[in-house]
C-alpha cells in the first residue's frame, strides 16, 4: 500500500518537465545550490534497499530531508511548508519596490500565491511519510543527532564528518564542500591505510624502551625495599624471640618458687585441718550424749569422748610460721620501669628526617677575639703621641664597653637557647 501511494506521488511530481526559464529567482538559486546535495544523495542510493529507495521519493528537493507538512503547488510539485516560507520571505526582502511572482523551484512555473497557508496540504504524501517513519523503526543508516530522524547520507569534506540534508542546507555546513558516501569512503580508506602505517611505527620502539627501563627501575626499587623490609622483620623477630625467651625464663622461676611455697605450707595446713576435724567430731559426740538418761549408754559415750579429748590434747599444733626464705629469691620488679630498649627507641622510620639532631652554633670564636686585638694594635701603632693615644684609647674603650654589653646580651640569649635544647634532648630520650 505504501509503495502504491509513493508511486502516485512520484507520477504527480513528474507530470511537469523541469524546464528552467531565464531569470534568477530566490527559489531557483536555492534549488541550484542544493542540486549537488541531491545528486550526492542519488549516488548514495545505489547501495540502498527498497526502504532507502522509497526515501528518495519522500524527500523535499529544497531541504533534502523527509517532507515536513508538505504543501502542493498548482503544478503538482510538493515542498515543505518551511521551505516555501523561506523562499517567499526571500522574494519579499529582495524586491521590495515590485513584488515578483512566485515560481515553482522545480518547473519554474509562475504560481499566484497569497501565502503558504493558502496552499493545499498534501495529506496523502503526509500520510506516506508518517507511515514510512513508523515502518523504518531501526534504520540501517545512522540518524543525525541534531535533526531527529534525518539520515546521515552526506559527507562534509570541510569538517570531515557525516551530516544530514538539513545540516547541509540550513545548518552549520551551508557553504561547505560535500561528496558522496562512496567517494568519501574511498578517500578515507586510503587515508586510514596511510595513517595506520605511520601509527604502527609511531614511537613504538622508544615507548617500549622507556617501558622496559621503567619496569626495570621499578623492579629494582621493589627488590631493595623488600630486602630492607626483610632485614627489619628479621631484626624484630630476633628481638621478640629474645624477649619471649627471657620472659619464659623469669616466669619459670616464679612457677618453681610457687611450687616450693606450696610444698612448705601445705603439710602444716593439712595437719591443722586434721586437728580441726577431730575437734568437730569430739564436739558432735558431746552433743549426742549429753542428754542421754541411760547410765550405761552415757558411760560408754563418756569414755569415748574422754579418749578424743586426750588425743587432741596430746597432739601438738604446728607452728604458725614457716621459713621460706631459702625458697624465695630476691627479685625486685620495682626497678623494671627504668629499663628501656634505648637503641630501639632511637630507630627512625624511613619517612622521618633526623629531627632529633640539632646543632648549637658557638657564641663567639677565638679567632674573632684575636682579630680584634690585632686590629687595635695596628691602629695604636700609627698614633703620633701619647695624647692621641689616650684620646683614641678612651674612644675605643667606650666602643669595646658597648660591644661587651651587646655581647653579654647575646650570650644570655644563646645560653637560654642551649638550655632549652638540652631540656628538649633530656625529655626526648628520657635521660632523667
Secondary structure, DSSP 8 states (H G I E B T S, - for coil): -HHHHHHHHHHHHTSS-----SS--HHHHHHHHHHHHHHHHHHHGGG--HHHHHHHHTB-TTTSSB-SSEEE-TTS-EEEHHHHHHHHHHHHHH-SSS---EE-TTT--EE--S-GGGSEE-HHHHHHHHHHHHH-SS-SS-B-SSSTT-B--EEETTTTEEE-HHHHHHSTTTTS-EE-HHHHHHHHHHHHHHHHHHHHTSSHHHHHHHHHHHHHHHHHHHHHHHHHHHHHHHHHHHHHHHHHHHHHHHHHHHHHHHHHHHHHHHHHHHHHHHHHHHHHHHHHHHHHHTT---HHHHHHHHHHHHHHHHHHHHS----S----TTTS-----TTGGG---HHHHT---TT---TT------S--HHHHHHHHHHHHHHHHT--SHHHHHHHHHHHHHHHHHHHHHHHHHHHHHHHHHHHHHHHHHHHHT--
